Amino acid sequence: MNAPTNLTKNQALVFDALTRAEGPMSAYTILDKLRDHGFRAPLQVYRALEKLLELGLVHRLESLNSFVACSHTTEACCRHHGTVAFAICESCGQVSEFHDHAIDDRLAHFARSKGFKAEKTTIELRGLCSACAG
Protein backbone atom coordinates (compact mmCIF):
# COMPACT_ATOMS: atom_id res chain seq x y z
CA MET A 1 0.00 0.00 0.00
CA ASN A 2 1.27 3.47 -0.83
CA ALA A 3 1.52 6.02 1.96
CA PRO A 4 -1.56 8.24 2.20
CA THR A 5 -0.94 11.78 1.04
CA ASN A 6 -2.01 13.34 4.35
CA LEU A 7 1.04 12.02 6.25
CA THR A 8 3.93 14.21 7.37
CA LYS A 9 7.33 13.54 5.83
CA ASN A 10 8.49 11.57 8.89
CA GLN A 11 5.28 9.54 9.04
CA ALA A 12 5.56 8.70 5.34
CA LEU A 13 9.21 7.65 5.74
CA VAL A 14 8.43 5.39 8.71
CA PHE A 15 5.43 3.90 6.90
CA ASP A 16 7.54 3.27 3.80
CA ALA A 17 10.28 1.61 5.88
CA LEU A 18 7.74 -0.74 7.48
CA THR A 19 6.06 -1.46 4.15
CA ARG A 20 9.39 -2.44 2.58
CA ALA A 21 10.58 -4.47 5.59
CA GLU A 22 10.70 -8.24 5.34
CA GLY A 23 9.56 -8.60 8.93
CA PRO A 24 8.70 -6.69 12.09
CA MET A 25 10.94 -3.77 13.02
CA SER A 26 11.66 -2.16 16.37
CA ALA A 27 11.61 1.63 16.66
CA TYR A 28 15.41 1.62 16.96
CA THR A 29 15.78 -0.47 13.80
CA ILE A 30 13.55 2.02 12.01
CA LEU A 31 15.69 4.85 13.37
CA ASP A 32 18.85 3.19 12.04
CA LYS A 33 17.30 2.72 8.60
CA LEU A 34 16.18 6.36 8.42
CA ARG A 35 19.30 8.15 9.68
CA ASP A 36 20.21 9.12 6.11
CA HIS A 37 16.79 10.80 5.86
CA GLY A 38 17.43 13.13 8.81
CA PHE A 39 16.21 10.99 11.70
CA ARG A 40 18.42 11.57 14.72
CA ALA A 41 16.33 10.71 17.79
CA PRO A 42 14.01 7.87 18.79
CA LEU A 43 11.30 10.42 19.58
CA GLN A 44 10.99 11.23 15.86
CA VAL A 45 10.21 7.57 15.14
CA TYR A 46 7.87 7.17 18.11
CA ARG A 47 5.83 10.24 17.17
CA ALA A 48 5.43 8.97 13.60
CA LEU A 49 4.53 5.48 14.82
CA GLU A 50 1.95 6.89 17.24
CA LYS A 51 0.10 8.61 14.41
CA LEU A 52 0.41 5.61 12.07
CA LEU A 53 -1.02 3.37 14.79
CA GLU A 54 -3.88 5.82 15.33
CA LEU A 55 -4.64 5.76 11.60
CA GLY A 56 -4.61 1.94 11.52
CA LEU A 57 -1.77 1.87 9.00
CA VAL A 58 0.66 -0.04 11.23
CA HIS A 59 0.35 -2.49 14.11
CA ARG A 60 2.43 -3.02 17.23
CA LEU A 61 3.37 -6.60 17.98
CA GLU A 62 3.29 -6.53 21.76
CA SER A 63 5.29 -9.72 22.34
CA LEU A 64 8.11 -8.58 20.04
CA ASN A 65 7.98 -4.86 20.91
CA SER A 66 8.06 -4.17 17.19
CA PHE A 67 5.90 -2.85 14.40
CA VAL A 68 4.54 -4.05 11.05
CA ALA A 69 2.64 -2.31 8.28
CA CYS A 70 -1.00 -3.30 8.03
CA SER A 71 -1.34 -6.04 5.45
CA HIS A 72 -4.69 -4.80 4.15
CA THR A 73 -4.82 -2.87 0.93
CA THR A 74 -7.48 -0.40 1.97
CA GLU A 75 -6.28 2.53 4.05
CA ALA A 76 -7.04 2.24 7.76
CA CYS A 77 -8.99 -1.00 7.23
CA CYS A 78 -8.03 -2.39 10.62
CA ARG A 79 -9.61 0.47 12.54
CA HIS A 80 -12.94 -1.09 11.62
CA HIS A 81 -12.20 -4.59 12.91
CA GLY A 82 -12.68 -5.49 16.54
CA THR A 83 -9.69 -7.79 16.78
CA VAL A 84 -6.35 -7.77 15.04
CA ALA A 85 -4.64 -11.15 15.05
CA PHE A 86 -1.16 -12.23 14.03
CA ALA A 87 0.57 -15.56 13.47
CA ILE A 88 4.28 -15.05 14.18
CA CYS A 89 6.85 -17.65 13.12
CA GLU A 90 9.45 -18.20 15.83
CA SER A 91 11.94 -19.48 13.25
CA CYS A 92 11.89 -17.17 10.21
CA GLY A 93 10.05 -14.20 11.73
CA GLN A 94 7.25 -14.17 9.14
CA VAL A 95 4.15 -12.35 10.40
CA SER A 96 0.70 -13.07 8.96
CA GLU A 97 -2.15 -10.75 9.86
CA PHE A 98 -5.70 -12.09 9.90
CA HIS A 99 -9.23 -11.34 11.08
CA ASP A 100 -11.93 -13.73 12.14
CA HIS A 101 -15.39 -12.32 12.76
CA ALA A 102 -16.40 -15.35 14.84
CA ILE A 103 -13.56 -14.57 17.27
CA ASP A 104 -14.61 -10.90 17.28
CA ASP A 105 -18.16 -11.93 18.18
CA ARG A 106 -17.07 -14.32 20.95
CA LEU A 107 -14.76 -11.78 22.55
CA ALA A 108 -17.39 -9.03 22.32
CA HIS A 109 -19.97 -11.34 23.94
CA PHE A 110 -17.56 -12.21 26.75
CA ALA A 111 -16.74 -8.54 27.37
CA ARG A 112 -20.43 -7.58 27.42
CA SER A 113 -21.31 -10.42 29.79
CA LYS A 114 -18.65 -9.22 32.23
CA GLY A 115 -19.48 -5.52 31.82
CA PHE A 116 -16.03 -4.97 30.37
CA LYS A 117 -15.47 -2.25 27.79
CA ALA A 118 -12.61 -3.43 25.58
CA GLU A 119 -10.74 -0.65 23.81
CA LYS A 120 -8.28 -2.77 21.85
CA THR A 121 -7.88 -6.48 21.22
CA THR A 122 -4.75 -8.00 19.72
CA ILE A 123 -4.10 -11.72 19.46
CA GLU A 124 -0.64 -13.08 18.76
CA LEU A 125 -0.10 -16.72 17.89
CA ARG A 126 3.54 -17.78 18.21
CA GLY A 127 4.85 -20.94 16.58
CA LEU A 128 6.14 -22.16 13.24
CA CYS A 129 4.86 -21.22 9.80
CA SER A 130 4.11 -24.02 7.35
CA ALA A 131 7.48 -23.59 5.61
CA CYS A 132 9.47 -23.86 8.85
CA ALA A 133 7.30 -26.60 10.36
CA GLY A 134 7.51 -28.83 7.29
Beta strands, then each sheet from edge to edge (+ up, - down):
strand 1: 58-61
strand 2: 66-69
strand 3: 83-89
strand 4: 95-98
strand 5: 121-127
sheet 1: 1+ 2-
sheet 2: 4+ 3- 5-
end
